[in-house]
Amino acid sequence: MSRRFRGESHHKVDAKGRVSIPASFRRVIEAADPNWTSGGAPELVIVYGDHRRSYLECYTMEAINEVDDKIDALPRGSIERKMLQRLFHGQSFPTSVDETGRLVLPAKLRQKIGLDKEAFFIAAGDTFQIWQPETYEAEEAAKTDAWLDDLPDDFDPLAFLDGKQGE
């Protein structure tokens, strides 16, 4: 993966389900689409998943190809392969960014996550997520706050990058 998504932002969703993608996210999508050419429409895949997922996960073409390669490496006919194919191939929506930098989110996807007039975008490394803002605050922000609250006040979360907590 050449570039990563960074940051978060709120964007309006119009009645047709069109929502602008943060400009910095568009650059990552373009760079990670091997078929994209300047002036073209970069492609991505939106995975909406099962009933437990209350957000849309947007994969660049490079990122989804990496997931596909890992699924393909599983034994044909295995339950793991079948379930991952269902979650990542069946419950997904291939799309592209339009000429104005927007995604058109189908009604089915908007309804699944309760998206109405505003969308919250948050980076997740080689993917980004689209949330209904209140759901994000209630679910994910609360999880992050609780996790941080369980750590000592002087603890630096970067310590987790070394493989052992606090050492």
C-alpha positions in Angstrom: 0.0 0.0 0.0 1.5 3.2 -1.1 -0.5 5.8 0.8 -2.8 5.7 3.8 -6.0 7.5 4.7 -5.6 10.0 7.5 -8.1 12.2 9.3 -11.9 12.6 9.8 -14.6 14.9 8.5 -18.3 15.5 8.2 -20.0 15.9 4.8 -23.6 16.5 3.7 -25.6 13.8 2.0 -28.1 14.9 -0.6 -31.5 13.4 -1.3 -30.0 11.2 -4.1 -27.3 9.8 -1.8 -24.4 11.8 -3.1 -21.7 12.7 -0.7 -18.3 14.4 -1.2 -15.3 12.4 -0.3 -12.5 14.3 1.6 -10.0 15.6 -1.0 -7.1 13.9 0.7 -9.0 10.6 0.6 -9.6 11.0 -3.1 -5.8 11.2 -3.7 -5.3 7.9 -1.9 -8.1 6.2 -3.9 -6.5 7.4 -7.1 -3.0 6.3 -6.2 -4.3 2.8 -5.2 -6.3 2.2 -8.3 -4.0 0.6 -10.9 -6.4 1.4 -13.7 -6.9 5.1 -12.9 -5.6 7.7 -15.2 -5.7 11.5 -14.7 -9.2 12.8 -15.4 -10.7 9.3 -14.9 -13.0 8.0 -12.2 -11.0 6.1 -9.6 -12.7 2.9 -8.4 -13.2 1.5 -4.9 -15.3 -1.1 -3.1 -17.7 -0.4 -0.3 -18.1 -3.4 2.0 -21.4 -3.1 4.0 -21.2 -6.6 5.6 -23.5 -8.3 8.0 -26.0 -7.1 10.6 -23.3 -6.4 13.1 -21.6 -3.7 11.0 -23.1 -0.3 11.5 -20.8 1.5 9.1 -19.6 1.3 5.5 -15.9 0.2 5.0 -14.4 1.7 1.8 -11.5 -0.2 0.3 -9.1 1.0 -2.4 -8.6 -1.4 -5.3 -5.2 -2.3 -3.9 -6.6 -3.0 -0.4 -9.6 -5.1 -1.7 -7.2 -7.1 -4.0 -5.1 -7.9 -1.0 -8.2 -9.2 0.9 -9.3 -11.1 -2.2 -5.8 -12.8 -2.5 -6.0 -13.9 1.2 -9.5 -15.3 0.7 -8.4 -17.1 -2.5 -5.5 -18.7 -0.5 -8.0 -20.4 1.8 -9.0 -24.0 0.9 -11.7 -24.1 -1.7 -14.9 -25.3 0.0 -13.9 -24.4 3.5 -16.5 -22.6 5.7 -14.0 -19.8 6.3 -13.6 -19.2 2.6 -17.3 -19.3 1.9 -18.1 -16.9 4.8 -15.4 -14.4 3.8 -16.5 -14.6 0.2 -20.1 -13.8 1.3 -18.9 -10.9 3.6 -16.4 -9.3 1.2 -17.7 -10.3 -2.3 -21.4 -10.7 -1.7 -22.0 -7.9 0.8 -20.1 -5.2 -1.1 -20.7 -2.6 -3.7 -18.1 -1.7 -6.4 -18.3 1.9 -7.3 -16.3 4.9 -8.5 -15.7 8.5 -7.5 -17.6 10.9 -9.9 -16.1 13.8 -11.7 -17.0 16.1 -8.8 -15.3 14.0 -6.1 -18.5 12.4 -4.8 -19.8 8.9 -4.1 -23.4 7.9 -4.8 -24.5 5.7 -2.0 -27.5 3.5 -2.9 -30.6 3.7 -0.7 -29.9 0.1 0.6 -26.5 1.2 2.0 -27.8 4.4 3.5 -30.7 2.6 5.1 -28.4 -0.1 6.5 -26.4 2.4 8.6 -29.2 5.0 9.1 -27.5 7.7 7.0 -29.6 10.7 6.2 -28.4 14.2 5.9 -24.8 13.9 7.1 -22.0 11.4 6.9 -18.9 11.1 9.1 -15.8 9.9 7.4 -12.9 8.5 9.4 -9.6 7.0 8.2 -8.6 3.5 9.1 -5.2 3.1 7.4 -5.7 1.5 4.0 -9.5 1.8 4.3 -11.9 4.5 5.5 -15.3 4.2 7.1 -18.5 6.1 6.6 -20.8 6.4 9.6 -24.0 8.1 10.6 -22.4 10.7 13.0 -24.5 9.9 16.1 -23.8 6.1 15.7 -20.1 6.8 15.5 -20.2 8.9 18.7 -22.3 6.3 20.5 -20.3 3.2 19.5 -16.8 3.9 18.4 -15.9 7.1 20.2 -17.2 5.6 23.4 -15.1 2.5 22.9 -12.0 4.6 22.3 -12.7 6.7 25.4 -13.2 3.6 27.6 -10.1 2.0 26.3 -8.0 5.1 27.0 -9.6 5.5 30.4 -8.5 2.0 31.4 -4.8 2.9 30.7 -2.7 4.7 33.3 -2.7 8.5 32.9 1.0 8.6 32.0 0.8 5.7 29.5 1.8 6.3 25.9 -0.3 4.2 23.5 2.7 4.2 21.1 4.2 1.6 23.5 1.8 -1.0 21.9 3.8 -0.7 18.7 6.7 -2.4 20.3 4.7 -5.5 20.9 4.6 -5.5 24.6 2.4 -3.2 26.7 4.5 -0.5 28.4 7.8 -2.2 27.9 
